[in-house]
Amino acid sequence: MTRNEIFEKVREVLVEALGVDDDEVSADASLAADLGAESIDFLDIVFQLEQAFGFKIEQGELFPENVTQDPDFVQDGMVTEKGLTMLRERLPHIDFAALEADPQITRVAQVFTVDALVNFCERKLAA
């Protein structure tokens, strides 16, 4: 599949899972801030991506788990360097540049973009 074909499938999944219009689903759109995804929606997105692409997504593989509860990863409302390192290692499909520049924990959700989903699917399909 080409990157554009992957993007189109991801777009279809997000339109279905989040009830948004397809023109709202741009590469740089944040799943939460721009498309209104809530925690329960992420489960649906994972399920629908598995169905659309025919691969299995392990728990924590696409979205991190328990990062905010670990004091090694978050202190005083900021993601620590150890937290950023862990995120980069576990989630290579995400561009953390904006979070590195401003590591406020409230910004973590903003790095989960449509482009990050496309990167993830591209990597899974290539594996």
Backbone as XML, in Angstrom:
<?xml version="1.0"?>
<chain id="A" units="angstrom">
  <residue number="1" name="MET">
    <atom name="N" x="0.841" y="-1.195" z="0.000"/>
    <atom name="CA" x="0.000" y="0.000" z="0.000"/>
    <atom name="C" x="0.879" y="1.249" z="0.000"/>
  </residue>
  <residue number="2" name="THR">
    <atom name="N" x="0.421" y="2.260" z="-0.706"/>
    <atom name="CA" x="1.123" y="3.533" z="-0.674"/>
    <atom name="C" x="0.735" y="4.285" z="0.602"/>
  </residue>
  <residue number="3" name="ARG">
    <atom name="N" x="1.524" y="5.283" z="0.936"/>
    <atom name="CA" x="1.219" y="6.105" z="2.117"/>
    <atom name="C" x="-0.143" y="6.774" z="1.953"/>
  </residue>
  <residue number="4" name="ASN">
    <atom name="N" x="-0.458" y="7.208" z="0.748"/>
    <atom name="CA" x="-1.745" y="7.862" z="0.504"/>
    <atom name="C" x="-2.906" y="6.884" z="0.696"/>
  </residue>
  <residue number="5" name="GLU">
    <atom name="N" x="-2.734" y="5.647" z="0.260"/>
    <atom name="CA" x="-3.776" y="4.631" z="0.462"/>
    <atom name="C" x="-3.969" y="4.338" z="1.955"/>
  </residue>
  <residue number="6" name="ILE">
    <atom name="N" x="-2.863" y="4.286" z="2.684"/>
    <atom name="CA" x="-2.947" y="4.080" z="4.132"/>
    <atom name="C" x="-3.680" y="5.252" z="4.769"/>
  </residue>
  <residue number="7" name="PHE">
    <atom name="N" x="-3.320" y="6.480" z="4.378"/>
    <atom name="CA" x="-3.989" y="7.670" z="4.914"/>
    <atom name="C" x="-5.497" y="7.601" z="4.665"/>
  </residue>
  <residue number="8" name="GLU">
    <atom name="N" x="-5.906" y="7.216" z="3.469"/>
    <atom name="CA" x="-7.339" y="7.152" z="3.142"/>
    <atom name="C" x="-8.066" y="6.135" z="4.020"/>
  </residue>
  <residue number="9" name="LYS">
    <atom name="N" x="-7.428" y="4.987" z="4.281"/>
    <atom name="CA" x="-8.051" y="3.990" z="5.165"/>
    <atom name="C" x="-8.142" y="4.509" z="6.594"/>
  </residue>
  <residue number="10" name="VAL">
    <atom name="N" x="-7.078" y="5.168" z="7.064"/>
    <atom name="CA" x="-7.081" y="5.749" z="8.404"/>
    <atom name="C" x="-8.180" y="6.801" z="8.486"/>
  </residue>
  <residue number="11" name="ARG">
    <atom name="N" x="-8.307" y="7.615" z="7.458"/>
    <atom name="CA" x="-9.352" y="8.641" z="7.421"/>
    <atom name="C" x="-10.734" y="7.997" z="7.556"/>
  </residue>
  <residue number="12" name="GLU">
    <atom name="N" x="-10.979" y="6.923" z="6.816"/>
    <atom name="CA" x="-12.267" y="6.221" z="6.891"/>
    <atom name="C" x="-12.533" y="5.713" z="8.303"/>
  </residue>
  <residue number="13" name="VAL">
    <atom name="N" x="-11.503" y="5.152" z="8.934"/>
    <atom name="CA" x="-11.640" y="4.655" z="10.306"/>
    <atom name="C" x="-12.023" y="5.792" z="11.238"/>
  </residue>
  <residue number="14" name="LEU">
    <atom name="N" x="-11.343" y="6.930" z="11.122"/>
    <atom name="CA" x="-11.602" y="8.052" z="12.026"/>
    <atom name="C" x="-12.969" y="8.677" z="11.781"/>
  </residue>
  <residue number="15" name="VAL">
    <atom name="N" x="-13.389" y="8.756" z="10.541"/>
    <atom name="CA" x="-14.728" y="9.277" z="10.241"/>
    <atom name="C" x="-15.772" y="8.383" z="10.900"/>
  </residue>
  <residue number="16" name="GLU">
    <atom name="N" x="-15.588" y="7.085" z="10.791"/>
    <atom name="CA" x="-16.532" y="6.125" z="11.384"/>
    <atom name="C" x="-16.471" y="6.154" z="12.915"/>
  </residue>
  <residue number="17" name="ALA">
    <atom name="N" x="-15.272" y="6.108" z="13.471"/>
    <atom name="CA" x="-15.121" y="6.005" z="14.925"/>
    <atom name="C" x="-15.486" y="7.293" z="15.653"/>
  </residue>
  <residue number="18" name="LEU">
    <atom name="N" x="-15.204" y="8.436" z="15.034"/>
    <atom name="CA" x="-15.381" y="9.708" z="15.731"/>
    <atom name="C" x="-16.562" y="10.533" z="15.218"/>
  </residue>
  <residue number="19" name="GLY">
    <atom name="N" x="-17.175" y="10.087" z="14.134"/>
    <atom name="CA" x="-18.317" y="10.815" z="13.595"/>
    <atom name="C" x="-17.951" y="12.202" z="13.076"/>
  </residue>
  <residue number="20" name="VAL">
    <atom name="N" x="-16.744" y="12.326" z="12.521"/>
    <atom name="CA" x="-16.313" y="13.599" z="11.955"/>
    <atom name="C" x="-16.444" y="13.547" z="10.440"/>
  </residue>
  <residue number="21" name="ASP">
    <atom name="N" x="-16.400" y="14.716" z="9.811"/>
    <atom name="CA" x="-16.418" y="14.778" z="8.350"/>
    <atom name="C" x="-15.026" y="14.458" z="7.828"/>
  </residue>
  <residue number="22" name="ASP">
    <atom name="N" x="-14.968" y="13.849" z="6.642"/>
    <atom name="CA" x="-13.659" y="13.457" z="6.119"/>
    <atom name="C" x="-12.738" y="14.644" z="5.859"/>
  </residue>
  <residue number="23" name="ASP">
    <atom name="N" x="-13.281" y="15.816" z="5.604"/>
    <atom name="CA" x="-12.420" y="16.980" z="5.380"/>
    <atom name="C" x="-11.793" y="17.500" z="6.679"/>
  </residue>
  <residue number="24" name="GLU">
    <atom name="N" x="-12.280" y="17.046" z="7.827"/>
    <atom name="CA" x="-11.682" y="17.417" z="9.111"/>
    <atom name="C" x="-10.441" y="16.587" z="9.414"/>
  </residue>
  <residue number="25" name="VAL">
    <atom name="N" x="-10.308" y="15.449" z="8.740"/>
    <atom name="CA" x="-9.223" y="14.511" z="9.019"/>
    <atom name="C" x="-8.028" y="14.844" z="8.132"/>
  </residue>
  <residue number="26" name="SER">
    <atom name="N" x="-7.204" y="15.767" z="8.611"/>
    <atom name="CA" x="-5.969" y="16.128" z="7.909"/>
    <atom name="C" x="-4.803" y="15.457" z="8.629"/>
  </residue>
  <residue number="27" name="ALA">
    <atom name="N" x="-3.665" y="15.385" z="7.977"/>
    <atom name="CA" x="-2.499" y="14.702" z="8.535"/>
    <atom name="C" x="-2.092" y="15.275" z="9.893"/>
  </residue>
  <residue number="28" name="ASP">
    <atom name="N" x="-2.183" y="16.585" z="10.052"/>
    <atom name="CA" x="-1.722" y="17.203" z="11.299"/>
    <atom name="C" x="-2.819" y="17.361" z="12.349"/>
  </residue>
  <residue number="29" name="ALA">
    <atom name="N" x="-4.012" y="16.863" z="12.074"/>
    <atom name="CA" x="-5.105" y="16.966" z="13.047"/>
    <atom name="C" x="-4.814" y="16.091" z="14.263"/>
  </residue>
  <residue number="30" name="SER">
    <atom name="N" x="-4.971" y="16.678" z="15.438"/>
    <atom name="CA" x="-4.828" y="15.943" z="16.692"/>
    <atom name="C" x="-6.103" y="15.134" z="16.926"/>
  </residue>
  <residue number="31" name="LEU">
    <atom name="N" x="-5.940" y="13.871" z="17.307"/>
    <atom name="CA" x="-7.110" y="13.019" z="17.517"/>
    <atom name="C" x="-8.021" y="13.592" z="18.598"/>
  </residue>
  <residue number="32" name="ALA">
    <atom name="N" x="-7.435" y="14.078" z="19.689"/>
    <atom name="CA" x="-8.237" y="14.595" z="20.798"/>
    <atom name="C" x="-8.644" y="16.051" z="20.582"/>
  </residue>
  <residue number="33" name="ALA">
    <atom name="N" x="-7.682" y="16.923" z="20.393"/>
    <atom name="CA" x="-7.964" y="18.362" z="20.331"/>
    <atom name="C" x="-8.773" y="18.756" z="19.092"/>
  </residue>
  <residue number="34" name="ASP">
    <atom name="N" x="-8.424" y="18.204" z="17.939"/>
    <atom name="CA" x="-9.080" y="18.612" z="16.695"/>
    <atom name="C" x="-10.275" y="17.743" z="16.316"/>
  </residue>
  <residue number="35" name="LEU">
    <atom name="N" x="-10.179" y="16.440" z="16.614"/>
    <atom name="CA" x="-11.229" y="15.513" z="16.179"/>
    <atom name="C" x="-12.135" y="15.058" z="17.322"/>
  </residue>
  <residue number="36" name="GLY">
    <atom name="N" x="-11.838" y="15.481" z="18.538"/>
    <atom name="CA" x="-12.721" y="15.209" z="19.670"/>
    <atom name="C" x="-12.667" y="13.804" z="20.234"/>
  </residue>
  <residue number="37" name="ALA">
    <atom name="N" x="-11.599" y="13.051" z="19.948"/>
    <atom name="CA" x="-11.491" y="11.687" z="20.471"/>
    <atom name="C" x="-11.357" y="11.702" z="21.987"/>
  </residue>
  <residue number="38" name="GLU">
    <atom name="N" x="-12.077" y="10.793" z="22.622"/>
    <atom name="CA" x="-11.996" y="10.598" z="24.069"/>
    <atom name="C" x="-11.421" y="9.211" z="24.314"/>
  </residue>
  <residue number="39" name="SER">
    <atom name="N" x="-11.103" y="8.900" z="25.559"/>
    <atom name="CA" x="-10.419" y="7.644" z="25.859"/>
    <atom name="C" x="-11.149" y="6.422" z="25.306"/>
  </residue>
  <residue number="40" name="ILE">
    <atom name="N" x="-12.456" y="6.378" z="25.395"/>
    <atom name="CA" x="-13.212" y="5.236" z="24.875"/>
    <atom name="C" x="-13.095" y="5.131" z="23.355"/>
  </residue>
  <residue number="41" name="ASP">
    <atom name="N" x="-12.940" y="6.272" z="22.689"/>
    <atom name="CA" x="-12.794" y="6.280" z="21.228"/>
    <atom name="C" x="-11.501" y="5.603" z="20.788"/>
  </residue>
  <residue number="42" name="PHE">
    <atom name="N" x="-10.459" y="5.693" z="21.610"/>
    <atom name="CA" x="-9.186" y="5.087" z="21.228"/>
    <atom name="C" x="-9.312" y="3.572" z="21.121"/>
  </residue>
  <residue number="43" name="LEU">
    <atom name="N" x="-10.140" y="2.965" z="21.955"/>
    <atom name="CA" x="-10.381" y="1.520" z="21.849"/>
    <atom name="C" x="-11.050" y="1.183" z="20.519"/>
  </residue>
  <residue number="44" name="ASP">
    <atom name="N" x="-12.024" y="1.982" z="20.131"/>
    <atom name="CA" x="-12.716" y="1.774" z="18.863"/>
    <atom name="C" x="-11.764" y="1.984" z="17.689"/>
  </residue>
  <residue number="45" name="ILE">
    <atom name="N" x="-10.925" y="2.998" z="17.777"/>
    <atom name="CA" x="-9.955" y="3.259" z="16.706"/>
    <atom name="C" x="-9.018" y="2.070" z="16.546"/>
  </residue>
  <residue number="46" name="VAL">
    <atom name="N" x="-8.512" y="1.532" z="17.655"/>
    <atom name="CA" x="-7.628" y="0.366" z="17.594"/>
    <atom name="C" x="-8.347" y="-0.800" z="16.928"/>
  </residue>
  <residue number="47" name="PHE">
    <atom name="N" x="-9.566" y="-1.090" z="17.368"/>
    <atom name="CA" x="-10.336" y="-2.197" z="16.799"/>
    <atom name="C" x="-10.546" y="-1.996" z="15.296"/>
  </residue>
  <residue number="48" name="GLN">
    <atom name="N" x="-10.955" y="-0.803" z="14.910"/>
    <atom name="CA" x="-11.229" y="-0.549" z="13.497"/>
    <atom name="C" x="-9.964" y="-0.569" z="12.631"/>
  </residue>
  <residue number="49" name="LEU">
    <atom name="N" x="-8.838" y="-0.119" z="13.177"/>
    <atom name="CA" x="-7.577" y="-0.207" z="12.433"/>
    <atom name="C" x="-7.194" y="-1.668" z="12.219"/>
  </residue>
  <residue number="50" name="GLU">
    <atom name="N" x="-7.377" y="-2.490" z="13.253"/>
    <atom name="CA" x="-7.085" y="-3.920" z="13.122"/>
    <atom name="C" x="-7.930" y="-4.535" z="12.010"/>
  </residue>
  <residue number="51" name="GLN">
    <atom name="N" x="-9.210" y="-4.182" z="11.961"/>
    <atom name="CA" x="-10.108" y="-4.713" z="10.949"/>
    <atom name="C" x="-9.742" y="-4.203" z="9.555"/>
  </residue>
  <residue number="52" name="ALA">
    <atom name="N" x="-9.448" y="-2.920" z="9.451"/>
    <atom name="CA" x="-9.171" y="-2.306" z="8.150"/>
    <atom name="C" x="-7.865" y="-2.809" z="7.536"/>
  </residue>
  <residue number="53" name="PHE">
    <atom name="N" x="-6.858" y="-3.044" z="8.383"/>
    <atom name="CA" x="-5.544" y="-3.397" z="7.867"/>
    <atom name="C" x="-5.171" y="-4.866" z="8.065"/>
  </residue>
  <residue number="54" name="GLY">
    <atom name="N" x="-5.935" y="-5.584" z="8.878"/>
    <atom name="CA" x="-5.667" y="-7.004" z="9.060"/>
    <atom name="C" x="-4.465" y="-7.329" z="9.919"/>
  </residue>
  <residue number="55" name="PHE">
    <atom name="N" x="-4.111" y="-6.456" z="10.845"/>
    <atom name="CA" x="-3.040" y="-6.770" z="11.779"/>
    <atom name="C" x="-3.545" y="-6.618" z="13.204"/>
  </residue>
  <residue number="56" name="LYS">
    <atom name="N" x="-2.784" y="-7.173" z="14.151"/>
    <atom name="CA" x="-3.122" y="-7.103" z="15.572"/>
    <atom name="C" x="-2.328" y="-5.974" z="16.205"/>
  </residue>
  <residue number="57" name="ILE">
    <atom name="N" x="-2.992" y="-5.189" z="17.031"/>
    <atom name="CA" x="-2.335" y="-4.112" z="17.767"/>
    <atom name="C" x="-2.323" y="-4.507" z="19.235"/>
  </residue>
  <residue number="58" name="GLU">
    <atom name="N" x="-1.129" y="-4.699" z="19.767"/>
    <atom name="CA" x="-0.987" y="-5.092" z="21.166"/>
    <atom name="C" x="-1.333" y="-3.916" z="22.085"/>
  </residue>
  <residue number="59" name="GLN">
    <atom name="N" x="-1.769" y="-4.232" z="23.285"/>
    <atom name="CA" x="-2.107" y="-3.209" z="24.278"/>
    <atom name="C" x="-0.883" y="-2.333" z="24.532"/>
  </residue>
  <residue number="60" name="GLY">
    <atom name="N" x="-1.045" y="-1.008" z="24.442"/>
    <atom name="CA" x="0.044" y="-0.073" z="24.679"/>
    <atom name="C" x="0.954" y="0.159" z="23.490"/>
  </residue>
  <residue number="61" name="GLU">
    <atom name="N" x="0.722" y="-0.553" z="22.394"/>
    <atom name="CA" x="1.590" y="-0.433" z="21.219"/>
    <atom name="C" x="1.327" y="0.846" z="20.430"/>
  </residue>
  <residue number="62" name="LEU">
    <atom name="N" x="0.081" y="1.246" z="20.341"/>
    <atom name="CA" x="-0.286" y="2.424" z="19.563"/>
    <atom name="C" x="-0.366" y="3.670" z="20.427"/>
  </residue>
  <residue number="63" name="PHE">
    <atom name="N" x="-0.931" y="3.546" z="21.600"/>
    <atom name="CA" x="-1.074" y="4.652" z="22.548"/>
    <atom name="C" x="-0.431" y="4.224" z="23.868"/>
  </residue>
  <residue number="64" name="PRO">
    <atom name="N" x="0.266" y="5.131" z="24.569"/>
    <atom name="CA" x="0.935" y="4.738" z="25.815"/>
    <atom name="C" x="-0.059" y="4.497" z="26.942"/>
  </residue>
  <residue number="65" name="GLU">
    <atom name="N" x="0.377" y="3.714" z="27.898"/>
    <atom name="CA" x="-0.469" y="3.436" z="29.054"/>
    <atom name="C" x="0.274" y="3.805" z="30.329"/>
  </residue>
  <residue number="66" name="ASN">
    <atom name="N" x="-0.448" y="4.367" z="31.263"/>
    <atom name="CA" x="0.053" y="4.645" z="32.613"/>
    <atom name="C" x="1.264" y="5.573" z="32.662"/>
  </residue>
  <residue number="67" name="VAL">
    <atom name="N" x="1.469" y="6.347" z="31.627"/>
    <atom name="CA" x="2.603" y="7.270" z="31.627"/>
    <atom name="C" x="2.405" y="8.341" z="32.692"/>
  </residue>
  <residue number="68" name="THR">
    <atom name="N" x="1.224" y="8.899" z="32.765"/>
    <atom name="CA" x="0.988" y="10.016" z="33.672"/>
    <atom name="C" x="0.991" y="9.608" z="35.138"/>
  </residue>
  <residue number="69" name="GLN">
    <atom name="N" x="0.826" y="8.327" z="35.427"/>
    <atom name="CA" x="0.803" y="7.872" z="36.808"/>
    <atom name="C" x="2.180" y="7.528" z="37.359"/>
  </residue>
  <residue number="70" name="ASP">
    <atom name="N" x="3.189" y="7.468" z="36.503"/>
    <atom name="CA" x="4.523" y="7.070" z="36.930"/>
    <atom name="C" x="5.357" y="8.305" z="37.285"/>
  </residue>
  <residue number="71" name="PRO">
    <atom name="N" x="5.771" y="8.441" z="38.548"/>
    <atom name="CA" x="6.538" y="9.629" z="38.959"/>
    <atom name="C" x="7.907" y="9.735" z="38.291"/>
  </residue>
  <residue number="72" name="ASP">
    <atom name="N" x="8.423" y="8.639" z="37.731"/>
    <atom name="CA" x="9.673" y="8.715" z="36.974"/>
    <atom name="C" x="9.459" y="9.406" z="35.627"/>
  </residue>
  <residue number="73" name="PHE">
    <atom name="N" x="8.220" y="9.359" z="35.136"/>
    <atom name="CA" x="7.926" y="9.891" z="33.812"/>
    <atom name="C" x="7.284" y="11.271" z="33.851"/>
  </residue>
  <residue number="74" name="VAL">
    <atom name="N" x="6.618" y="11.602" z="34.950"/>
    <atom name="CA" x="5.946" y="12.898" z="35.076"/>
    <atom name="C" x="6.195" y="13.457" z="36.472"/>
  </residue>
  <residue number="75" name="GLN">
    <atom name="N" x="6.646" y="14.709" z="36.516"/>
    <atom name="CA" x="6.845" y="15.389" z="37.796"/>
    <atom name="C" x="6.394" y="16.837" z="37.643"/>
  </residue>
  <residue number="76" name="ASP">
    <atom name="N" x="5.627" y="17.298" z="38.591"/>
    <atom name="CA" x="5.149" y="18.682" z="38.596"/>
    <atom name="C" x="4.464" y="19.080" z="37.289"/>
  </residue>
  <residue number="77" name="GLY">
    <atom name="N" x="3.688" y="18.156" z="36.739"/>
    <atom name="CA" x="2.936" y="18.455" z="35.529"/>
    <atom name="C" x="3.754" y="18.469" z="34.249"/>
  </residue>
  <residue number="78" name="MET">
    <atom name="N" x="4.995" y="18.007" z="34.332"/>
    <atom name="CA" x="5.884" y="17.997" z="33.165"/>
    <atom name="C" x="6.368" y="16.573" z="32.898"/>
  </residue>
  <residue number="79" name="VAL">
    <atom name="N" x="6.473" y="16.222" z="31.624"/>
    <atom name="CA" x="7.042" y="14.933" z="31.258"/>
    <atom name="C" x="8.555" y="15.040" z="31.455"/>
  </residue>
  <residue number="80" name="THR">
    <atom name="N" x="9.112" y="14.101" z="32.195"/>
    <atom name="CA" x="10.548" y="14.121" z="32.476"/>
    <atom name="C" x="11.338" y="13.634" z="31.263"/>
  </residue>
  <residue number="81" name="GLU">
    <atom name="N" x="12.629" y="13.827" z="31.300"/>
    <atom name="CA" x="13.491" y="13.320" z="30.220"/>
    <atom name="C" x="13.365" y="11.799" z="30.125"/>
  </residue>
  <residue number="82" name="LYS">
    <atom name="N" x="13.275" y="11.138" z="31.275"/>
    <atom name="CA" x="13.096" y="9.676" z="31.285"/>
    <atom name="C" x="11.755" y="9.308" z="30.631"/>
  </residue>
  <residue number="83" name="GLY">
    <atom name="N" x="10.735" y="10.101" z="30.898"/>
    <atom name="CA" x="9.436" y="9.873" z="30.274"/>
    <atom name="C" x="9.485" y="10.065" z="28.771"/>
  </residue>
  <residue number="84" name="LEU">
    <atom name="N" x="10.157" y="11.116" z="28.320"/>
    <atom name="CA" x="10.295" y="11.358" z="26.878"/>
    <atom name="C" x="11.070" y="10.236" z="26.203"/>
  </residue>
  <residue number="85" name="THR">
    <atom name="N" x="12.121" y="9.768" z="26.865"/>
    <atom name="CA" x="12.914" y="8.667" z="26.312"/>
    <atom name="C" x="12.053" y="7.414" z="26.171"/>
  </residue>
  <residue number="86" name="MET">
    <atom name="N" x="11.284" y="7.107" z="27.207"/>
    <atom name="CA" x="10.410" y="5.936" z="27.156"/>
    <atom name="C" x="9.384" y="6.079" z="26.038"/>
  </residue>
  <residue number="87" name="LEU">
    <atom name="N" x="8.784" y="7.259" z="25.911"/>
    <atom name="CA" x="7.788" y="7.478" z="24.853"/>
    <atom name="C" x="8.413" y="7.302" z="23.477"/>
  </residue>
  <residue number="88" name="ARG">
    <atom name="N" x="9.593" y="7.871" z="23.252"/>
    <atom name="CA" x="10.271" y="7.745" z="21.954"/>
    <atom name="C" x="10.549" y="6.272" z="21.630"/>
  </residue>
  <residue number="89" name="GLU">
    <atom name="N" x="10.970" y="5.503" z="22.640"/>
    <atom name="CA" x="11.296" y="4.090" z="22.425"/>
    <atom name="C" x="10.053" y="3.264" z="22.135"/>
  </residue>
  <residue number="90" name="ARG">
    <atom name="N" x="9.005" y="3.474" z="22.923"/>
    <atom name="CA" x="7.793" y="2.652" z="22.786"/>
    <atom name="C" x="6.896" y="3.077" z="21.638"/>
  </residue>
  <residue number="91" name="LEU">
    <atom name="N" x="7.004" y="4.345" z="21.223"/>
    <atom name="CA" x="6.097" y="4.870" z="20.202"/>
    <atom name="C" x="6.888" y="5.557" z="19.087"/>
  </residue>
  <residue number="92" name="PRO">
    <atom name="N" x="7.674" y="4.783" z="18.323"/>
    <atom name="CA" x="8.518" y="5.397" z="17.289"/>
    <atom name="C" x="7.728" y="6.036" z="16.140"/>
  </residue>
  <residue number="93" name="HIS">
    <atom name="N" x="6.454" y="5.782" z="16.070"/>
    <atom name="CA" x="5.611" y="6.329" z="15.004"/>
    <atom name="C" x="5.156" y="7.760" z="15.277"/>
  </residue>
  <residue number="94" name="ILE">
    <atom name="N" x="5.493" y="8.283" z="16.456"/>
    <atom name="CA" x="5.019" y="9.613" z="16.844"/>
    <atom name="C" x="6.178" y="10.601" z="16.854"/>
  </residue>
  <residue number="95" name="ASP">
    <atom name="N" x="5.906" y="11.798" z="16.359"/>
    <atom name="CA" x="6.868" y="12.893" z="16.384"/>
    <atom name="C" x="6.702" y="13.644" z="17.707"/>
  </residue>
  <residue number="96" name="PHE">
    <atom name="N" x="7.690" y="13.546" z="18.557"/>
    <atom name="CA" x="7.617" y="14.161" z="19.886"/>
    <atom name="C" x="8.290" y="15.529" z="19.953"/>
  </residue>
  <residue number="97" name="ALA">
    <atom name="N" x="8.641" y="16.127" z="18.824"/>
    <atom name="CA" x="9.363" y="17.401" z="18.817"/>
    <atom name="C" x="8.621" y="18.486" z="19.592"/>
  </residue>
  <residue number="98" name="ALA">
    <atom name="N" x="7.325" y="18.612" z="19.396"/>
    <atom name="CA" x="6.557" y="19.651" z="20.092"/>
    <atom name="C" x="6.530" y="19.400" z="21.597"/>
  </residue>
  <residue number="99" name="LEU">
    <atom name="N" x="6.431" y="18.142" z="21.993"/>
    <atom name="CA" x="6.420" y="17.807" z="23.415"/>
    <atom name="C" x="7.806" y="18.021" z="24.031"/>
  </residue>
  <residue number="100" name="GLU">
    <atom name="N" x="8.845" y="17.741" z="23.266"/>
    <atom name="CA" x="10.201" y="17.978" z="23.758"/>
    <atom name="C" x="10.423" y="19.467" z="24.007"/>
  </residue>
  <residue number="101" name="ALA">
    <atom name="N" x="9.877" y="20.312" z="23.141"/>
    <atom name="CA" x="10.030" y="21.763" z="23.281"/>
    <atom name="C" x="9.243" y="22.300" z="24.474"/>
  </residue>
  <residue number="102" name="ASP">
    <atom name="N" x="8.094" y="21.687" z="24.750"/>
    <atom name="CA" x="7.234" y="22.121" z="25.855"/>
    <atom name="C" x="6.610" y="20.874" z="26.483"/>
  </residue>
  <residue number="103" name="PRO">
    <atom name="N" x="7.301" y="20.257" z="27.449"/>
    <atom name="CA" x="6.893" y="18.942" z="27.958"/>
    <atom name="C" x="5.761" y="18.944" z="28.989"/>
  </residue>
  <residue number="104" name="GLN">
    <atom name="N" x="4.845" y="19.888" z="28.908"/>
    <atom name="CA" x="3.707" y="19.869" z="29.830"/>
    <atom name="C" x="2.876" y="18.617" z="29.568"/>
  </residue>
  <residue number="105" name="ILE">
    <atom name="N" x="2.456" y="17.967" z="30.623"/>
    <atom name="CA" x="1.689" y="16.722" z="30.490"/>
    <atom name="C" x="0.406" y="16.934" z="29.691"/>
  </residue>
  <residue number="106" name="THR">
    <atom name="N" x="-0.156" y="18.122" z="29.763"/>
    <atom name="CA" x="-1.389" y="18.409" z="29.026"/>
    <atom name="C" x="-1.165" y="18.399" z="27.516"/>
  </residue>
  <residue number="107" name="ARG">
    <atom name="N" x="0.072" y="18.482" z="27.084"/>
    <atom name="CA" x="0.384" y="18.486" z="25.658"/>
    <atom name="C" x="0.572" y="17.082" z="25.078"/>
  </residue>
  <residue number="108" name="VAL">
    <atom name="N" x="0.617" y="16.077" z="25.925"/>
    <atom name="CA" x="0.854" y="14.714" z="25.440"/>
    <atom name="C" x="-0.200" y="14.304" z="24.417"/>
  </residue>
  <residue number="109" name="ALA">
    <atom name="N" x="-1.450" y="14.582" z="24.691"/>
    <atom name="CA" x="-2.526" y="14.179" z="23.778"/>
    <atom name="C" x="-2.392" y="14.819" z="22.401"/>
  </residue>
  <residue number="110" name="GLN">
    <atom name="N" x="-1.750" y="15.972" z="22.318"/>
    <atom name="CA" x="-1.631" y="16.676" z="21.038"/>
    <atom name="C" x="-0.700" y="15.982" z="20.051"/>
  </residue>
  <residue number="111" name="VAL">
    <atom name="N" x="0.190" y="15.118" z="20.535"/>
    <atom name="CA" x="1.122" y="14.442" z="19.629"/>
    <atom name="C" x="0.466" y="13.256" z="18.914"/>
  </residue>
  <residue number="112" name="PHE">
    <atom name="N" x="-0.720" y="12.872" z="19.359"/>
    <atom name="CA" x="-1.430" y="11.770" z="18.710"/>
    <atom name="C" x="-2.243" y="12.333" z="17.554"/>
  </residue>
  <residue number="113" name="THR">
    <atom name="N" x="-1.596" y="12.377" z="16.417"/>
    <atom name="CA" x="-2.179" y="12.978" z="15.223"/>
    <atom name="C" x="-2.576" y="11.902" z="14.218"/>
  </residue>
  <residue number="114" name="VAL">
    <atom name="N" x="-3.280" y="12.336" z="13.200"/>
    <atom name="CA" x="-3.629" y="11.438" z="12.100"/>
    <atom name="C" x="-2.344" y="10.908" z="11.464"/>
  </residue>
  <residue number="115" name="ASP">
    <atom name="N" x="-1.364" y="11.783" z="11.285"/>
    <atom name="CA" x="-0.091" y="11.375" z="10.696"/>
    <atom name="C" x="0.591" y="10.292" z="11.535"/>
  </residue>
  <residue number="116" name="ALA">
    <atom name="N" x="0.485" y="10.382" z="12.861"/>
    <atom name="CA" x="1.059" y="9.350" z="13.731"/>
    <atom name="C" x="0.387" y="8.000" z="13.485"/>
  </residue>
  <residue number="117" name="LEU">
    <atom name="N" x="-0.927" y="8.007" z="13.267"/>
    <atom name="CA" x="-1.637" y="6.754" z="12.954"/>
    <atom name="C" x="-1.179" y="6.190" z="11.616"/>
  </residue>
  <residue number="118" name="VAL">
    <atom name="N" x="-0.999" y="7.065" z="10.638"/>
    <atom name="CA" x="-0.527" y="6.625" z="9.323"/>
    <atom name="C" x="0.877" y="6.028" z="9.461"/>
  </residue>
  <residue number="119" name="ASN">
    <atom name="N" x="1.757" y="6.705" z="10.211"/>
    <atom name="CA" x="3.110" y="6.178" z="10.446"/>
    <atom name="C" x="3.050" y="4.800" z="11.085"/>
  </residue>
  <residue number="120" name="PHE">
    <atom name="N" x="2.194" y="4.658" z="12.094"/>
    <atom name="CA" x="2.043" y="3.388" z="12.794"/>
    <atom name="C" x="1.621" y="2.288" z="11.824"/>
  </residue>
  <residue number="121" name="CYS">
    <atom name="N" x="0.584" y="2.547" z="11.055"/>
    <atom name="CA" x="0.069" y="1.545" z="10.116"/>
    <atom name="C" x="1.110" y="1.204" z="9.047"/>
  </residue>
  <residue number="122" name="GLU">
    <atom name="N" x="1.819" y="2.202" z="8.586"/>
    <atom name="CA" x="2.867" y="1.980" z="7.589"/>
    <atom name="C" x="3.938" y="1.045" z="8.148"/>
  </residue>
  <residue number="123" name="ARG">
    <atom name="N" x="4.354" y="1.268" z="9.401"/>
    <atom name="CA" x="5.363" y="0.422" z="10.045"/>
    <atom name="C" x="4.842" y="-1.002" z="10.244"/>
  </residue>
  <residue number="124" name="LYS">
    <atom name="N" x="3.578" y="-1.124" z="10.691"/>
    <atom name="CA" x="2.999" y="-2.455" z="10.918"/>
    <atom name="C" x="2.913" y="-3.246" z="9.616"/>
  </residue>
  <residue number="125" name="LEU">
    <atom name="N" x="2.518" y="-2.578" z="8.549"/>
    <atom name="CA" x="2.383" y="-3.257" z="7.280"/>
    <atom name="C" x="3.735" y="-3.662" z="6.704"/>
  </residue>
  <residue number="126" name="ALA">
    <atom name="N" x="4.766" y="-2.892" z="6.987"/>
    <atom name="CA" x="6.115" y="-3.189" z="6.474"/>
    <atom name="C" x="6.793" y="-4.312" z="7.264"/>
  </residue>
  <residue number="127" name="ALA">
    <atom name="N" x="6.323" y="-4.523" z="8.501"/>
    <atom name="CA" x="6.984" y="-5.532" z="9.367"/>
    <atom name="C" x="6.707" y="-6.953" z="8.906"/>
  </residue>
</chain>
